[in-house]
């Protein structure tokens, strides 16, 4: 801190030339539970510091920055030519015992140690109790005035009164006392064994740690060229010398204790190390028979002379012998499995596991999905439904809602007829059916339906309106467990899966269901986000007053959250069957003529009452939806 000198001392000060060293130390922070209670606390001063050397932002007395060089020009000093007092507010009552403040002497420049430095304490900033005058032994031109009470006292306000005969330059005021706190813990480095090469920068190895860390250290000293960050403990740099493999212990410390973690580091001459840090950008691949996958090209540190994979990749996929990329067009359905890729050279190897699933081709992912819904499917209406579907100008995808009271065998023959003329999206549980269903019962029904209808259902809806508030039940974790169980059961069989979130008017739901995206992010597991084939949003204007989050940002965010999924629209329409006319036509256009929001956007629009509104081919409502599906085929590719 700097305090200005008045003009009549200007010549004397100009004659003083003292080297400046910006480094500082804090020798008061050396006991586990004894802390500087005044650190970064606010204070008031009865006399302002010199304008030439101000108390910048009125915080330099307690900012924890020290000068050890007795250089009055250092910005860490403040000085005054009048007697003064300063009062620090600790923020609340604390147990205090020791008071300290550093002062500077430079006789040639008119700066002397104070005559007295008195300390008082108070609980109310009105009635102060005298502690005593600080004493200390000068070390060169520095002196710390210290007063320690016989026993600790409770105080919130600490007043320091400085009496001087010349200029008084003060640095840092400390109030030491016992305060309970928590030592850092759970120090974890993501890479615990670093194989480095001389002249090649390593990737920064940045740890995670629980709690506050005030200092970082490492023992022994890191290999030449590497350093430990004093702010976050990251190990980084470019090694400059070969160093044998050794364990380096990093310590994260605060006033209450410390925690350690060890990192093994070896630095070899260029080329004399095994490969390391093998990473694939996609670690879970959901492929479709007959559709080429996006090439998954890894990064790796070091030289690789050979690539291998075990077990053999699914038929049609291959591993590049030059760079380890996985690519190709799968030719057969393959259940989910982990494939271990090995990158090797003569000095060793590194491995990485990749999960791959190959599902049957439904011809849907890269083409528009023309959606309609059948809520009631029986032997009495199936013939008329087949005619209405078969007459459409495009091949539709029919979402069949399997009623909770019916066994799978009830639908078997009728679903087969529908599947002859359309793709089938099977809804094993409509949203309301989830309420009151246990996980065990949920799984049993799923096994029954997939076993019975698996050959005639192209896509399985593993969760419907999953984030809806109330009608599915209130236990989000149970719902998540049920959806995940259905997904993993189907996914591991190589079947296509679809999830339906529910869009609602802003502010209509609360708590953990306050936003659709928030619930999905919290309750849909990461591997499910990566593996779902379709995510289709349900929304009804009538139930939400026509209000909703912007569709563009909604689908953009869904595509980020579900990067491997086709994105589209699920249930839509009116809240009840609706008569033909302008209102009906406008509502159909509102959905079926939506723009292609993302690269994976495929349409959908599963008109809920299609089975009631559009079952007759000559009906203008059938004609309208068929016409808009033709528009989709021309504009949504």
Secondary structure, DSSP 8 states (H G I E B T S, - for coil): ------GGGHHHHHT-----------TT--SSSEEETTTT--EEESS---STT--GGG-TTSSS----S--TTSTT-EEESS-EEEEEEEEEEEEEEEEEEEEE-BGGGTB---SEEEEEEESSSSS-EEEEE-B---BTTEEEEEEEEEEEEEEEEEEEEEE-SSBEEEEEEEEEEE------EEEE-S-SEEEEETTSEEEEE--EEES--SEEEEES---TTEEE-TTT--EEEE--S-EEEEEEEEEEEETTEEEEEEEEEEEESTT-S--EEEE-S-SEEEEETTBB---B--EEES---EEEEES---TTEEE-TTT--EEEB--S-EEEEEEEEEEEETTEEEEEEEEEEEE---S-TTS-EEEEEES---TTTHHHHHHHHHTSSS--EEEEE--TTS-GGGTHHHHHHHHTTSEEEEESS-GGGGTT--HHHHHHHHHHHHHHHTTT-SEEEEEESTT-SBTTBS-HHHHHHHHHHHHHHHHHTT-EEEEE-B---TTSS-GGGSSHHHHHHHHS-HHHHHH-SEEEEB--HHHHTT--S-HHHHHHHHHHHTTTSEEEEEEES-SS---SSHHHHHHHHHHHT----STTEEEEEEETTHHHHS-STTSHHHHHHHHHHHHHHHH--
